[in-house]
Amino acid sequence: MIVKTLKYSLFPSSTQLRLLEETLETCRRWYNTCLAERKDAWEQEHQRMGKFEQLRKVKEYRQENEWGARLHSHILQVVVTDLDQAFQAFFRRVQAGQTPGYPRFKGKNRFDGFGLKEYGNGFRIDGRRLKLTGVGRIRVRWHRLIEGKVKTVRICRQAGEWYACFACEVEEKPLPPTGKAIGIDVGVHHLMATSEGDVVENPHWYRDEQKRLRVLQRRVSRRKLGGSHRQKAVLALQRQHEHIANRRKDFLNKVASALIVGYDCIALEDLQIQGMVHNHHLSKSILDAGWGTLKQRLVEKAAEAGRQVVWVPPAYTFRTCSSCGAVWEDLSLADRCVECACGLSIDRDVNAALNILWVGQTHWGKSTDIGLRLPQEAPPL
């Protein structure tokens, strides 16, 4: 069994919209209250306040606060869990020597979701609608069928629109074996090159929309702070950013699905994206390409389909000849086509994909004809 999240659009009435916004505001205040308690306990008494200690205070909060009394107790409990996860991530970054990023108090425009943790207790699907305790039966656009068993739901607001995200337990659906393997090299010039010689061009979603984004951002800057016109301008800017993100996500989902359906084993570069985006010359192009999203979608779809994804160290993959194993020390990133003394003339990214496939085969223990003579010894990766 695997957990799969399904997202659906909600269409609340005016009354339901007011209740949802009141729920968000109550959760935001409870989140800030719990954060303040943890912060004061450490600064004043040098003691840590844990998750279960704050969960026991939910009942007291609902008795003392009239707005909290209107909510289902699970909603407030999920808020405590979210805060605890933020602290766990903070402690993990501290131990790893990274920039910690202490959990911060949430402003009015920085808290956009709440959850319920048990189907049938606070929420359920009632016919064609989603029934939430304290809100009512909300219209839902069921663009796809619910899969498996619904476990939890999270209600979120994005760019002024409301969505329900159901976490469902579904059974794995292994695809029939194809007997084929592929190596993939991701890049900025080409979004992706495969060991079979195919190249997927980079659509440049963000760069194509930059002109429109500049106009919307200037419009926001000219509006008066706190005014209704500024809120409308911010909403238009948010929707434009969401449009770009949706285009990127849709394209990468289709690419990942095609790879999962067509190949049993997929070898991909194990790129350290967080470190690479520190290069201010390439950061925008790297983030616009969506390497991390492609990596995540491949892993999720492979787990469901019974496929295998192998991560290969990227060192020397494009500097090594995929035919004879020679290493080109003088090769630069500006060289798009490479030629070797052995007679090989090939696109640099395709050559890297062939090397990635060759190294990946050593992990899954299979031999696949990739169209070129493989070196007798592994290249110095």
C-alpha positions in Angstrom: 0.0 0.0 0.0 1.2 3.5 -0.8 -0.3 6.9 0.2 -1.4 9.1 -2.7 -2.7 12.7 -2.5 -5.6 13.7 -4.8 -6.4 17.4 -5.2 -9.9 18.7 -6.1 -11.3 22.2 -6.5 -13.9 23.5 -4.0 -16.7 25.9 -4.7 -18.0 27.2 -1.4 -21.0 29.4 -1.1 -20.7 32.9 0.4 -21.6 31.6 3.9 -19.3 28.7 3.6 -16.5 31.0 2.4 -16.9 33.1 5.5 -16.7 30.1 7.7 -13.6 28.7 6.0 -11.9 32.1 6.4 -12.9 32.2 10.1 -11.5 28.7 10.5 -8.2 29.7 8.9 -7.9 32.7 11.2 -8.6 30.7 14.3 -6.0 28.1 13.3 -3.5 30.9 12.6 -4.0 32.4 16.1 -3.7 28.9 17.7 -0.5 28.2 15.8 1.0 31.5 17.0 -0.1 30.8 20.5 1.6 27.4 20.5 4.7 28.8 19.0 4.8 31.6 21.6 4.4 29.0 24.4 7.4 27.0 23.1 9.5 30.0 22.6 8.8 31.5 26.1 9.3 28.1 27.8 12.8 27.8 26.3 13.8 31.5 26.8 12.4 31.9 30.3 12.7 28.4 31.9 15.1 26.7 29.4 12.7 23.9 29.0 11.3 22.3 25.9 7.6 22.0 25.4 6.6 19.0 23.4 3.9 18.0 21.0 1.8 15.9 23.4 1.9 18.6 26.1 0.3 21.1 23.6 -2.2 18.5 22.3 -3.6 18.3 25.9 -4.2 22.0 25.8 -6.5 21.8 22.9 -9.5 21.0 25.1 -8.7 24.0 27.4 -8.4 26.3 24.4 -11.8 25.2 23.0 -13.4 25.9 26.4 -11.8 29.3 26.8 -12.1 30.6 23.2 -15.5 30.9 21.5 -13.9 30.7 18.1 -12.0 27.6 19.0 -15.1 26.0 20.4 -16.7 26.2 16.9 -14.0 24.1 15.3 -13.6 20.3 15.4 -10.9 19.3 17.9 -9.0 17.5 15.2 -8.4 20.7 13.3 -6.6 22.3 16.2 -4.7 19.1 16.9 -3.4 19.1 13.3 -2.2 22.7 13.8 -0.1 21.4 16.8 1.2 18.6 14.6 2.2 21.1 11.9 4.1 23.2 14.4 5.9 20.2 15.7 7.0 19.2 12.2 8.3 22.7 11.7 10.4 22.3 14.9 11.6 18.9 13.9 12.8 20.3 10.6 14.5 23.1 12.5 16.4 20.7 14.7 17.4 18.5 11.7 18.9 21.5 9.9 20.8 22.5 13.1 22.3 19.1 13.4 23.2 19.0 9.7 25.0 22.4 10.0 22.6 24.1 7.6 20.9 27.5 8.0 18.4 26.6 10.8 15.4 28.9 10.0 13.6 29.1 13.3 9.8 28.6 13.0 8.2 32.1 12.7 4.9 33.5 13.6 2.3 33.4 10.8 0.9 36.7 9.5 -2.6 37.0 8.1 -1.5 36.2 4.5 0.9 33.4 5.4 -1.5 30.8 6.7 -3.6 29.1 4.1 -4.5 25.6 5.2 -6.0 23.3 7.8 -6.5 19.6 8.0 -8.6 16.8 9.5 -7.0 13.5 10.3 -9.8 10.8 10.3 -12.3 10.1 7.7 -15.9 10.1 9.1 -14.8 12.2 12.1 -15.1 15.8 11.1 -15.3 15.2 7.3 -16.8 12.8 4.8 -17.9 12.6 1.2 -21.6 13.1 1.1 -22.8 12.3 -2.4 -21.2 14.8 -4.8 -20.2 17.1 -2.0 -17.6 17.3 0.8 -19.2 17.6 4.3 -17.0 19.5 6.8 -18.1 19.8 10.4 -19.0 23.5 11.2 -18.9 24.5 7.5 -21.5 22.3 5.7 -21.7 20.5 2.4 -19.3 22.1 -0.1 -19.5 21.6 -3.9 -16.5 19.8 -5.3 -15.3 19.4 -8.9 -14.7 15.6 -9.1 -12.4 15.7 -12.2 -11.2 12.1 -11.3 -12.5 9.3 -9.2 -11.3 8.8 -5.6 -8.8 6.0 -5.4 -8.4 3.6 -2.5 -9.3 4.5 1.1 -9.5 8.1 2.2 -7.5 8.7 5.3 -7.1 12.5 5.8 -8.0 15.7 4.1 -6.3 19.1 4.0 -8.3 22.2 3.0 -6.0 24.9 1.4 -6.4 28.3 -0.3 -4.2 29.1 -3.3 -4.4 32.4 -5.2 -7.9 33.0 -3.9 -9.2 29.5 -4.8 -10.0 26.7 -2.4 -8.9 23.1 -2.7 -9.4 19.8 -0.9 -6.4 17.4 -0.8 -7.3 13.9 0.1 -4.6 11.5 1.3 -5.6 8.0 0.2 -4.2 4.5 0.7 -4.0 2.8 -2.6 -2.6 -0.5 -3.8 0.4 -0.6 -6.0 -0.4 -1.1 -9.7 2.6 -2.8 -11.3 2.9 -2.3 -15.0 3.9 -5.1 -17.3 7.7 -5.3 -17.8 9.2 -3.9 -21.0 12.7 -5.2 -20.6 14.1 -1.8 -21.4 16.3 0.7 -19.5 17.2 4.3 -20.1 19.6 6.9 -18.9 18.6 10.5 -18.5 20.8 13.7 -18.4 18.9 16.8 -17.3 20.2 20.3 -18.3 19.4 23.9 -18.9 20.0 24.1 -22.7 17.9 20.9 -23.2 15.5 20.0 -20.4 16.4 16.3 -20.9 18.5 14.1 -23.1 18.1 10.3 -23.1 20.5 7.5 -23.9 18.4 6.6 -26.9 19.3 9.9 -28.6 16.0 11.8 -27.9 16.2 15.4 -26.7 13.4 17.2 -24.9 13.6 21.0 -25.3 13.3 23.3 -22.3 10.0 25.1 -22.6 11.2 28.1 -20.3 7.8 28.6 -18.6 9.0 31.3 -16.3 11.0 33.3 -18.8 8.2 33.2 -21.3 5.9 34.8 -18.8 8.4 37.3 -17.3 7.0 40.3 -19.3 3.5 39.7 -17.9 4.8 39.2 -14.4 6.7 42.5 -14.5 3.5 44.3 -15.4 1.6 42.7 -12.6 4.4 43.3 -10.1 4.6 47.0 -11.0 0.8 47.2 -10.6 1.1 45.8 -7.1 3.9 48.3 -6.2 1.8 51.3 -7.3 -1.2 50.3 -5.2 -1.7 51.7 -1.7 -0.8 49.4 1.2 -3.9 47.9 2.8 -6.3 49.0 0.0 -8.8 46.8 -1.8 -7.1 47.6 -5.2 -3.8 46.3 -3.9 -5.5 43.1 -2.8 -6.9 42.6 -6.3 -3.5 43.3 -7.8 -1.8 40.8 -5.5 -4.4 38.2 -6.3 -3.8 38.7 -10.1 -0.1 38.3 -9.5 -0.6 35.1 -7.5 -2.8 33.6 -10.2 -0.2 34.3 -12.8 2.5 32.5 -10.8 0.1 29.6 -10.2 -0.6 29.4 -13.9 3.2 29.1 -14.6 3.6 26.5 -11.9 0.6 24.5 -13.3 2.1 24.5 -16.8 5.4 23.3 -15.5 3.8 20.6 -13.3 1.6 19.3 -16.1 4.5 19.0 -18.6 6.8 17.3 -16.2 4.0 14.9 -15.1 3.5 13.8 -18.7 7.3 13.4 -19.2 7.5 11.2 -16.0 4.5 9.1 -17.0 5.9 8.4 -20.4 9.2 7.3 -18.9 7.6 5.1 -16.3 5.3 3.4 -18.9 8.1 2.8 -21.4 11.0 1.6 -19.2 11.6 -0.8 -16.3 14.7 0.9 -15.1 15.6 4.6 -15.2 19.0 6.0 -14.4 19.1 9.7 -13.5 21.8 12.2 -12.3 21.8 12.7 -8.5 22.2 16.5 -8.7 22.5 18.6 -5.6 20.0 21.2 -6.7 20.1 23.2 -3.5 23.8 23.8 -3.9 23.6 24.5 -7.6 21.1 27.3 -7.4 23.6 29.4 -5.4 25.2 30.1 -8.8 23.3 33.4 -9.6 24.1 32.9 -13.4 22.1 29.6 -13.6 19.8 29.7 -10.6 16.8 31.1 -12.5 17.2 28.6 -15.4 17.7 25.7 -13.0 14.6 26.4 -11.0 12.5 27.2 -14.1 13.5 23.7 -15.6 12.0 22.0 -12.5 14.6 19.2 -12.0 13.4 18.6 -8.5 9.8 18.2 -9.6 10.8 15.7 -12.3 12.8 13.8 -9.8 10.0 13.7 -7.3 7.4 12.6 -9.8 9.6 9.8 -11.1 10.1 8.5 -7.6 6.4 8.6 -6.8 5.2 7.0 -10.1 7.9 4.4 -9.9 6.8 3.3 -6.4 3.2 2.9 -7.7 4.1 1.1 -10.9 6.8 -1.2 -9.6 9.6 0.5 -11.6 13.2 1.2 -10.5 14.9 4.6 -10.4 18.7 4.7 -9.8 20.6 7.8 -8.9 24.0 8.1 -10.5 26.8 10.5 -9.4 27.1 13.3 -12.0 30.9 13.6 -11.9 32.6 13.2 -15.3 29.4 11.9 -17.0 29.7 14.5 -19.8 33.6 14.5 -19.9 33.9 10.7 -20.5 33.6 9.1 -23.9 30.7 6.6 -23.8 32.4 4.5 -26.5 36.0 4.1 -25.3 36.0 5.6 -21.8 38.5 8.4 -22.6 38.3 11.5 -20.4 38.2 15.0 -22.0 39.8 17.3 -19.5 39.6 20.4 -21.8 35.8 20.1 -22.4 33.8 23.1 -21.3 30.1 23.7 -20.7 30.0 25.8 -23.9 30.8 22.7 -26.1 27.5 21.2 -27.3 29.0 18.5 -29.5 31.9 16.3 -28.6 34.3 14.3 -30.8 36.7 11.5 -29.7 39.8 10.0 -31.2 37.9 6.7 -31.3 35.6 8.1 -34.0 32.6 9.0 -31.8 30.8 12.3 -32.6 27.8 12.9 -30.5 25.8 15.5 -28.6 27.3 16.2 -25.2 24.1 15.6 -23.3 23.3 12.3 -25.1 26.9 11.2 -24.3 26.3 11.9 -20.7 23.0 10.0 -20.7 24.8 7.0 -22.2 27.4 7.1 -19.4 24.6 7.5 -16.8 22.9 4.4 -18.2 26.1 2.4 -18.2 26.8 3.2 -14.5 23.1 2.6 -13.7 23.3 -0.9 -15.1 25.8 -1.8 -12.4 23.1 -1.1 -9.8 20.3 -3.1 -11.2 22.5 -5.8 -12.6 21.0 -5.9 -16.1 22.6 -5.5 -19.5 20.9 -3.5 -22.2 22.0 -2.8 -25.7 22.3 1.0 -25.9 23.5 1.3 -29.4 27.2 2.0 -28.6 30.1 -0.2 -27.6 30.4 -0.1 -23.8 33.9 0.4 -22.3 35.5 -2.6 -20.7 36.1 -0.7 -17.5 33.9 1.8 -15.7 34.7 5.4 -16.5 36.3 7.3 -13.6 33.1 8.7 -12.0 
